[in-house]
Amino acid sequence: MWVPDWPIVAAGMEGTCDPASPCAVHDGRGVLVASPAARAAGVRTGMRRRQAQRVCPEIALLAADEDRDARAFEAVVQAAEEVVAFPVVLRPGLLLVDSAGPVRHHGSEEALAERLVGAVAAESGSECYVGVADGLLGAVMAARSGVIIPEGASAQFLAPHPVGALRHTAFTKPARVEVDGLVEVLIQLGLVRIGHLAALPLPDVAGRFGSLGVRAHALARGQAVPAAPGARPVGAVVVSRELDPPLERSDAAAFAARTLAEELASRLRGRACGRLRVTARTTDGAELSRVWTIEAPLPASEATDRVRWQLDGWLSGRSGRPPSAPLHSLELVAEEVRGAGSASDPLWGRAGAGEVAARRAVVRLQGMLGASGVVRPLLEGGRDPRTRIRMVTSGDEETPRRRTDAPWPGR
């Protein structure tokens, strides 16, 4: 189940903007999502802030806020729970459900989709799309299109989609970095469609791209995502803590969340986990539980964010169903734990230690100075060195504004 333009919808639910008016969410590097009115005016994802304001002067620009997105999404999850059991949060705005049982209960996939859409609209006021397909990537892309794919037809459905659709299955920052790198290499090799990747023999993909390539290959074929090659499944890792005194405020819960998340990350020791289950129990015996999909090594910062988001969503009361009593215990469970896997070298050689250190330094500097505080030169057409070099924000996918192969008289 997918809620389009979720960051805009979440901001509207908290009264920060009017989703019906021109507005957009940006992260300092560019527009992440724009409202329908802003898109109609010409605003596009990736636009710089000034460019968006030039295209649509009346646009309201909001800073990205992952806390707000996760906090507001709790109302949608609780609405979905009225129809299906144990929905899994992939990211705010996107839910995954095993449809086999609910389909038998409601009679058909169409009836299940209709019930979900109605429940979410009635409980949270949000418009959503429901898709049914085999495999994680097939389900995500079906939801984004609002279609039901017959069993066994996911690979055919996915084949014409661009290979960049793999990014929709990366739900943590480390996973997004890895998938971005894989997608970039696949495009350079001419594998621009999901079908091109699916058509490759699995041994060749595994030999070139390791466990990340195996996972992408399975996704492209509409299959269940396997564990990393050679990984041996181990038991779930559990950490818990009694909260004394019991907690009622989200700001007080944030400290407990950070401490417990750091303990969990320490016990995982760099291993990957498929899902993170957050469970809180109240003093009157009630239990609140939510599952987040991870599918990557879980650093302390990522675990802290998800636990804090979830506690804030429960305790803030924005879902309309706050806990019936203060929270007295908190438990985190890393499920489907496995080794982090090994990444193979790139097709044309391993990145040097200096290159890796430079990338880390850039990320750290951008965290200190802001994204626009670190720039790099971009070569484009011109008559002299000054006009041939343009400085762009490091990490942006900029293209030259002037052709480098055009005739430049006087150069």
C-alpha positions as CSV (number, residue, x, y, z in Angstrom):
1,M,0.0,0.0,0.0
2,W,1.4,3.3,-1.1
3,V,0.4,6.9,-0.1
4,P,1.6,9.3,-2.8
5,D,3.6,12.4,-1.9
6,W,3.6,11.3,1.7
7,P,6.0,14.0,3.1
8,I,3.4,16.6,1.7
9,V,0.5,14.7,3.2
10,A,2.3,14.4,6.6
11,A,3.0,18.1,6.6
12,G,-0.7,18.8,5.8
13,M,-1.8,16.5,8.6
14,E,0.2,18.5,11.1
15,G,-1.0,21.8,9.7
16,T,2.4,22.9,8.2
17,C,1.0,23.3,4.7
18,D,-2.0,22.9,2.5
19,P,-1.5,19.9,0.2
20,A,-4.0,21.3,-2.3
21,S,-1.7,24.4,-2.8
22,P,1.7,24.6,-4.5
23,C,4.2,23.3,-1.9
24,A,7.2,21.1,-1.9
25,V,9.6,19.4,0.5
26,H,13.4,19.8,0.0
27,D,16.5,18.6,1.8
28,G,18.8,21.5,1.0
29,R,20.1,19.8,-2.2
30,G,16.9,19.8,-4.1
31,V,13.1,19.1,-4.2
32,L,12.3,15.7,-2.8
33,V,8.5,15.7,-3.5
34,A,6.1,18.3,-4.8
35,S,2.3,18.6,-4.4
36,P,0.1,18.1,-7.5
37,A,-0.4,21.9,-7.8
38,A,3.3,22.5,-7.7
39,R,3.9,19.8,-10.3
40,A,1.2,21.4,-12.5
41,A,3.2,24.7,-12.3
42,G,6.3,22.9,-13.5
43,V,8.1,22.0,-10.3
44,R,10.0,18.7,-10.6
45,T,11.8,16.4,-8.2
46,G,15.5,17.3,-8.0
47,M,15.1,21.0,-8.8
48,R,17.1,23.4,-6.8
49,R,15.3,25.7,-4.4
50,R,15.7,28.9,-6.4
51,Q,14.8,27.1,-9.6
52,A,11.5,25.9,-8.0
53,Q,10.7,29.4,-6.8
54,R,11.4,30.8,-10.2
55,V,9.1,28.3,-11.9
56,C,6.4,28.7,-9.2
57,P,6.8,32.0,-7.2
58,E,3.9,31.2,-4.8
59,I,5.3,27.8,-3.8
60,A,5.7,27.0,-0.1
61,L,9.0,25.2,0.5
62,L,9.3,22.9,3.6
63,A,12.4,21.4,5.0
64,A,12.5,17.6,5.0
65,D,11.5,16.1,8.4
66,E,11.7,12.3,8.8
67,D,10.4,12.6,12.3
68,R,7.2,14.3,11.0
69,D,6.8,11.7,8.2
70,A,7.1,8.7,10.6
71,R,5.0,10.3,13.3
72,A,2.0,11.1,11.1
73,F,2.2,7.7,9.3
74,E,1.1,5.9,12.5
75,A,-2.5,6.9,11.8
76,V,-2.4,5.3,8.4
77,V,-0.8,2.1,9.8
78,Q,-3.5,1.8,12.5
79,A,-6.2,2.3,9.8
80,A,-4.7,-0.5,7.8
81,E,-4.7,-2.8,10.8
82,E,-8.5,-2.6,10.8
83,V,-8.4,-4.6,7.6
84,V,-5.2,-6.7,7.7
85,A,-3.0,-8.1,10.5
86,F,0.6,-7.2,11.0
87,P,1.3,-4.6,8.3
88,V,5.0,-4.0,7.9
89,V,6.3,-0.5,7.5
90,L,8.8,-0.3,4.7
91,R,9.2,3.5,5.1
92,P,6.7,6.2,6.0
93,G,4.2,6.2,3.1
94,L,4.7,2.5,2.1
95,L,3.3,-0.6,3.8
96,L,3.8,-4.3,3.0
97,V,1.2,-7.0,3.8
98,D,1.1,-10.7,3.1
99,S,-2.1,-10.8,1.2
100,A,-2.8,-14.6,1.2
101,G,-4.9,-14.7,4.4
102,P,-6.7,-11.3,3.9
103,V,-7.6,-12.3,0.4
104,R,-9.3,-15.5,1.6
105,H,-11.1,-13.5,4.2
106,H,-12.4,-10.8,2.0
107,G,-13.1,-13.0,-1.1
108,S,-10.8,-11.4,-3.7
109,E,-7.8,-9.2,-4.1
110,E,-10.0,-6.4,-5.5
111,A,-12.2,-6.5,-2.4
112,L,-9.2,-6.4,-0.1
113,A,-7.8,-3.4,-2.0
114,E,-11.1,-1.6,-1.8
115,R,-11.4,-2.2,1.9
116,L,-7.8,-0.9,2.5
117,V,-8.4,2.2,0.5
118,G,-11.7,2.9,2.3
119,A,-10.3,2.3,5.8
120,V,-7.3,4.5,5.3
121,A,-9.4,7.3,3.8
122,A,-12.0,7.1,6.7
123,E,-9.5,6.9,9.6
124,S,-6.7,9.2,8.4
125,G,-8.2,11.1,5.5
126,S,-5.3,10.0,3.2
127,E,-5.6,8.7,-0.3
128,C,-3.7,5.5,-1.0
129,Y,-3.0,3.0,-3.8
130,V,-2.9,-0.7,-3.3
131,G,-1.1,-3.1,-5.5
132,V,-0.7,-6.9,-5.5
133,A,2.2,-8.8,-7.0
134,D,4.8,-11.5,-6.3
135,G,8.1,-10.3,-4.7
136,L,9.0,-7.1,-3.0
137,L,9.8,-5.0,-6.0
138,G,6.8,-6.2,-7.9
139,A,4.5,-5.3,-5.0
140,V,6.0,-1.8,-4.6
141,M,5.8,-1.0,-8.3
142,A,2.2,-2.5,-8.5
143,A,1.2,-0.3,-5.6
144,R,2.7,2.8,-7.3
145,S,0.5,2.0,-10.3
146,G,-2.5,0.8,-8.3
147,V,-2.7,-2.5,-10.2
148,I,-3.1,-6.2,-9.4
149,I,-0.6,-8.5,-11.1
150,P,-1.6,-12.2,-11.6
151,E,0.5,-14.7,-9.8
152,G,3.7,-15.6,-11.8
153,A,3.5,-12.4,-14.0
154,S,5.6,-10.1,-11.9
155,A,8.8,-10.5,-14.0
156,Q,6.9,-9.6,-17.1
157,F,5.3,-6.6,-15.4
158,L,8.7,-5.3,-14.1
159,A,10.7,-5.9,-17.3
160,P,10.0,-2.5,-18.9
161,H,10.6,-0.4,-15.8
162,P,13.9,1.4,-15.5
163,V,16.6,-0.2,-13.5
164,G,16.5,2.8,-11.2
165,A,13.3,1.3,-9.7
166,L,15.5,-0.8,-7.5
167,R,15.9,2.3,-5.4
168,H,12.4,1.8,-4.2
169,T,13.5,-1.3,-2.3
170,A,16.2,0.5,-0.3
171,F,14.8,1.7,3.0
172,T,17.9,2.8,5.0
173,K,20.6,5.3,4.2
174,P,23.4,2.7,3.9
175,A,21.2,0.5,1.6
176,R,20.3,3.6,-0.6
177,V,24.0,4.3,-1.0
178,E,24.7,0.7,-2.0
179,V,21.8,0.5,-4.5
180,D,22.6,3.9,-6.0
181,G,26.1,2.6,-6.8
182,L,24.8,-0.6,-8.3
183,V,22.3,1.2,-10.4
184,E,25.0,3.6,-11.7
185,V,27.2,0.6,-12.8
186,L,24.3,-1.2,-14.4
187,I,23.4,1.8,-16.5
188,Q,27.0,2.3,-17.5
189,L,27.0,-1.4,-18.7
190,G,23.8,-0.7,-20.8
191,L,21.5,-2.6,-18.5
192,V,18.9,0.2,-18.3
193,R,15.7,-1.9,-17.8
194,I,14.7,-4.3,-15.0
195,G,14.2,-6.9,-17.7
196,H,17.9,-6.6,-18.8
197,L,19.0,-7.4,-15.3
198,A,16.5,-10.3,-14.9
199,A,17.7,-11.9,-18.2
200,L,21.3,-12.2,-17.0
201,P,22.5,-15.6,-15.6
202,L,22.5,-15.6,-11.8
203,P,26.1,-17.0,-11.6
204,D,27.4,-14.1,-13.7
205,V,25.5,-11.5,-11.6
206,A,26.8,-13.1,-8.3
207,G,30.4,-13.1,-9.6
208,R,30.4,-9.5,-10.6
209,F,28.2,-7.9,-7.9
210,G,28.2,-10.2,-4.9
211,S,25.2,-10.5,-2.5
212,L,23.9,-7.1,-3.5
213,G,23.6,-8.2,-7.1
214,V,22.0,-11.5,-6.1
215,R,19.3,-9.6,-4.2
216,A,18.7,-7.2,-7.1
217,H,18.5,-10.1,-9.6
218,A,15.9,-11.8,-7.4
219,L,13.9,-8.6,-7.1
220,A,14.0,-8.1,-10.9
221,R,12.6,-11.6,-11.4
222,G,9.7,-11.0,-8.9
223,Q,11.1,-13.5,-6.4
224,A,11.4,-13.4,-2.7
225,V,14.6,-11.6,-1.5
226,P,17.1,-14.3,-0.4
227,A,19.7,-14.0,2.4
228,A,23.2,-13.0,1.4
229,P,25.0,-15.9,-0.4
230,G,26.7,-18.1,2.1
231,A,25.0,-16.5,5.1
232,R,23.8,-18.7,7.9
233,P,20.6,-17.5,9.5
234,V,20.9,-17.0,13.3
235,G,18.5,-16.3,16.1
236,A,16.9,-12.9,16.6
237,V,18.7,-10.4,18.7
238,V,16.6,-9.0,21.5
239,V,17.2,-6.1,23.9
240,S,14.7,-4.7,26.4
241,R,14.5,-2.3,29.3
242,E,12.1,-1.5,32.1
243,L,11.2,2.2,32.1
244,D,11.3,3.6,35.6
245,P,9.5,5.9,36.0
246,P,7.0,5.0,33.2
247,L,7.0,7.4,30.3
248,E,4.2,9.5,28.9
249,R,6.1,12.1,26.9
250,S,7.9,11.6,23.6
251,D,10.9,13.7,24.5
252,A,11.5,11.6,27.6
253,A,11.1,8.4,25.5
254,A,13.8,9.6,23.0
255,F,16.6,9.1,25.5
256,A,15.5,5.6,26.3
257,A,15.2,4.9,22.6
258,R,18.7,6.0,21.9
259,T,20.2,4.0,24.7
260,L,18.4,0.8,23.8
261,A,19.1,1.3,20.0
262,E,22.8,1.7,20.7
263,E,22.8,-1.5,22.7
264,L,21.0,-3.4,19.9
265,A,23.5,-2.1,17.3
266,S,26.4,-3.1,19.5
267,R,25.1,-6.7,19.9
268,L,24.5,-7.0,16.1
269,R,28.2,-6.2,15.5
270,G,27.7,-5.0,11.9
271,R,25.4,-7.9,10.9
272,A,22.4,-7.2,8.7
273,C,18.8,-7.8,9.9
274,G,15.7,-8.1,7.8
275,R,13.2,-6.5,10.2
276,L,13.2,-4.4,13.4
277,R,10.3,-5.0,15.7
278,V,9.5,-2.2,18.3
279,T,7.3,-3.3,21.2
280,A,6.2,-1.1,24.0
281,R,4.0,-2.2,27.0
282,T,1.9,0.0,29.2
283,T,1.3,-0.1,32.9
284,D,-2.3,-1.4,32.4
285,G,-1.1,-4.4,30.4
286,A,-1.6,-3.1,26.8
287,E,1.0,-3.8,24.2
288,L,1.9,-1.7,21.1
289,S,4.0,-3.3,18.4
290,R,5.3,-2.3,15.0
291,V,7.6,-3.8,12.5
292,W,10.1,-1.9,10.2
293,T,11.8,-3.4,7.2
294,I,15.6,-2.9,7.3
295,E,17.4,-5.5,5.0
296,A,20.8,-4.0,5.7
297,P,23.4,-3.7,8.5
298,L,21.7,-1.6,11.3
299,P,23.9,1.2,12.6
300,A,23.0,2.8,15.9
301,S,21.8,6.0,14.3
302,E,19.3,4.1,12.0
303,A,18.0,2.1,14.9
304,T,17.6,5.2,17.0
305,D,15.7,7.0,14.3
306,R,13.1,4.2,13.8
307,V,12.5,3.6,17.5
308,R,12.2,7.4,18.2
309,W,9.8,7.8,15.3
310,Q,7.7,5.0,16.5
311,L,7.5,6.1,20.1
312,D,6.8,9.7,19.0
313,G,3.9,8.4,16.7
314,W,2.4,6.5,19.7
315,L,2.9,9.1,22.4
316,S,2.0,12.2,20.5
317,G,-1.6,11.0,20.1
318,R,-1.7,12.2,16.4
319,S,-2.8,8.8,15.4
320,G,-6.0,9.4,17.4
321,R,-5.2,6.3,19.5
322,P,-2.7,7.2,22.2
323,P,-1.6,4.6,24.7
324,S,-4.1,3.9,27.4
325,A,-1.5,4.3,30.1
326,P,2.2,5.3,30.5
327,L,4.8,3.0,28.9
328,H,6.7,0.8,31.4
329,S,8.8,-1.3,29.1
330,L,10.4,-1.2,25.7
331,E,11.7,-4.1,23.6
332,L,13.6,-4.1,20.3
333,V,14.0,-7.3,18.3
334,A,16.2,-7.6,15.2
335,E,14.7,-10.4,13.2
336,E,16.1,-12.3,10.2
337,V,19.6,-11.6,11.4
338,R,22.4,-12.7,9.1
339,G,26.0,-11.8,8.2
340,A,26.4,-8.5,6.4
341,G,27.7,-10.3,3.3
342,S,30.6,-9.4,1.3
343,A,30.6,-6.9,-1.6
344,S,32.5,-7.8,-4.7
345,D,34.9,-5.4,-6.4
346,P,33.6,-3.2,-9.1
347,L,33.9,-4.4,-12.7
348,W,36.9,-2.3,-13.4
349,G,38.8,-2.6,-10.1
350,R,38.5,-1.8,-6.4
351,A,38.2,1.8,-5.2
352,G,41.3,2.9,-3.4
353,A,41.5,3.7,0.2
354,G,42.0,7.3,-0.6
355,E,38.8,7.4,-2.6
356,V,36.8,5.8,0.1
357,A,38.3,8.2,2.7
358,A,37.5,11.2,0.5
359,R,33.9,10.1,0.1
360,R,33.5,9.8,3.9
361,A,35.2,13.2,4.4
362,V,32.7,14.8,1.9
363,V,29.7,13.3,3.7
364,R,31.1,14.5,7.1
365,L,31.7,18.0,5.8
366,Q,28.3,18.2,4.3
367,G,26.9,17.3,7.7
368,M,28.8,20.1,9.3
369,L,28.4,22.8,6.6
370,G,25.2,21.8,4.8
371,A,24.9,20.1,1.4
372,S,25.8,23.2,-0.5
373,G,28.9,23.8,1.5
374,V,30.9,21.2,-0.5
375,V,31.2,21.7,-4.2
376,R,33.0,20.0,-7.1
377,P,34.0,21.2,-10.6
378,L,31.9,20.2,-13.6
379,L,33.4,20.4,-17.1
380,E,31.1,21.9,-19.8
381,G,31.4,23.7,-23.1
382,G,33.0,27.2,-23.3
383,R,35.7,29.3,-24.8
384,D,38.1,29.7,-21.8
385,P,38.8,27.9,-18.6
386,R,36.6,30.2,-16.6
387,T,33.5,29.5,-18.7
388,R,34.3,25.8,-19.1
389,I,34.2,25.1,-15.4
390,R,31.0,25.3,-13.2
391,M,30.9,24.4,-9.5
392,V,28.1,22.1,-8.5
393,T,27.1,20.6,-5.1
394,S,28.9,17.4,-4.4
395,G,26.6,14.5,-4.8
396,D,24.2,16.2,-7.2
397,E,23.7,14.5,-10.5
398,E,24.4,17.6,-12.6
399,T,24.7,17.5,-16.4
400,P,26.6,20.1,-18.5
401,R,24.4,23.0,-19.6
402,R,26.6,23.6,-22.7
403,R,27.8,20.8,-25.0
404,T,31.5,20.0,-24.7
405,D,31.7,18.7,-28.3
406,A,30.2,21.8,-29.9
407,P,32.3,24.2,-31.9
408,W,33.7,27.1,-29.8
409,P,35.3,29.7,-32.1
410,G,38.2,31.5,-30.5
411,R,39.0,28.7,-28.0
